[in-house]
Amino acid sequence: MRVLEISTSKIREYIEGRLTDKAAKGTINRELAGLKRMLNLGAQCTPPKVDRVPHIPMLKESNPRKGFFEPGDFAAVRDALPSYLKGMVTFAYKTGWRKEEVTDLQWTEVDLDRGIVKLNPGETKNDEGRTVTSMRNSKKSSRHSGRPGKQAGRWIPMFSRMKRAQTR
């Protein structure tokens, strides 16, 4: 199909066909986003390769995230863990940070006296920095985990042991 033949009605036909094929709405939206991006890039060229960009309707997606831990459920899981994991799991649960963001923390990013933990820009999935303050319980948990020893610079040395166990 040529670019000139792409219209909103053709896009709607495409959407109906993909839904008939049982494609997920999120998949269809990503495909449409790619098409929209290509058309917009063509329109921005000098001279323009595309003279018009048709309206591209997007499908409504539901939020697939389910099954969050309620505080009581989390407490039950945490209490069943070995003591060396409790501080890390509690910190991860309270902050919502990704596993690697927690396990890769350095002591230089932790200020226990002020109750601050920072992730610097470039250390997160979206490359934006993040700061957590008022870590009352995490402060105790972090001190319980011990200061870095052989793994110099590690915030919580128990993660180093966990990572080694996973690579065996």
N, C-alpha and C positions, 0 to 999 in steps of 0.2 A: 504494500500500500504506500502510495506517495504521501508526502506531508500535506499537500493541498487537499487530500481526501479525508484527512482527520477532522472530525467534527464532534460536537458534543453528543449527537445522536449515535455516531459510530462508537464512541467511547462507552455510552450506555449499553449498546449491543455487546461490546466486549465484556463489560462487567457482568451482564446476564449470562453470557457463555461461561465465564470463569466460575460464577456461582453454581451453574448447572454442573460443572466439572468438579464441584465440591471443594474449590479452592477456598482457603481461609480469607476472611475479610482483610486481615492484616497483610496477607501476601498480596492481595489485589491492590490494596492501598500503596504498598511499596512499589509495585509495578507501575501504577499510575503516577506516583511521585517521580519515578525515573523518566517516564514519558514527558511529564510536565517540565522537568529539568532540561531534558534534551530540546524541547521546543523553545523554552526560554533562552537557552544558550544560542540556539539558531537565530532567534529574534534579535539578540544582542550583537551579533556579528556585524562587521562593516565590510561590504554591504550585507544587509540582513539575508539570511538563508531561509527564514520563515517570516511571512508577512503578517501572520496573526496567530495568536495562541488561543485555541478554543477553551471554553470553561470545561474544567475536568472535575466532575463530581467525585467526592470521596465517600466511602462507606463509613458508617458509624461502627466503631470497634468497642467491644466491652473490655473492661479492665480484667485481664486474666489472673491477676494476683489474688490468691486466696490462701487461707490457712495460716493466718498470722497467729503467733503465740499469744495467748492471754497471759497476764502476769502469773496466775496460779500454775498454768501449764509449764511456763518457763521455769518457775521455781522448782517444780518437780523434776524436770530434766536436769537442771543445774545441780540439784542435790544428789542426783544419781551419778554425776561425773566424778572422776578422780580429782583430788584437791588441786593438783597442779594445773588443771584446765578451767577451774571455776572463775578465776579473775579475768582471763581472756574472754571466755564466753559471756560473762556478765557485761564486760566493756562492749563487746560486739553487739549484744542485744540492746543495750541502752543507747548506743550511738547509731546503729543501723549501718555501720561501715562494712564494706566488703572484707572478706577473709584476708586477702592480700594487703589491704590497707591497714588492717590491725596487725597482722603477723610481720609486716615489714617496718613497723614503727621503730624509730631510733630514739635513744635517750635524749638526743638534742631536740626532739620534737615534743618532749614531755616536761612540764613544769609542775611537779607534784605540790610544791609550796603554794602556788597560785591556783592549782586545780585546772590546768589548761593542757590540752593536747592539740597539736596542730598537724595538719597535712598540708604540705606546701604545694603551690601550683605545679602541675606536671606530675604529681604523685597519685592522682586520682584518675578514674576512668574518663571523666570529662575534662581533665587537665585543670580544674579549678581547685583552689585551696579550700580547706575546711578547718574550722576550729570548734572544739568542744570545751565548754567551761563548766565549773561547779561539779566536779567529779567526786562527790563525797565518798561514795562506796568504792568507786574505782581506785581512789587513792590508796585505800587500805588493801585492796586486792593486788595492786601493782607492787606495793611494798612487800606483800606476802610472797610474790613471785620471785623476788630477789633482784639485786642489781646485776648488770651484765658481768660475766666472768670471761670465759674463753671466747665467747661470741661477742667480742667488744662492740659496743654500740647498739646491741639489740635491746629493745625495750623489755620484752618479756621472753627470757631465754627458753622457756618451755616450748615456744613455738619452733625454735630451732630443732629441738628433739622431735617434735611432731613432724616437721618437714623431712627430717632424715628417715623417720620410720616410713613415710609415704613413698620414698624413693627406693627403698630396698626391694 
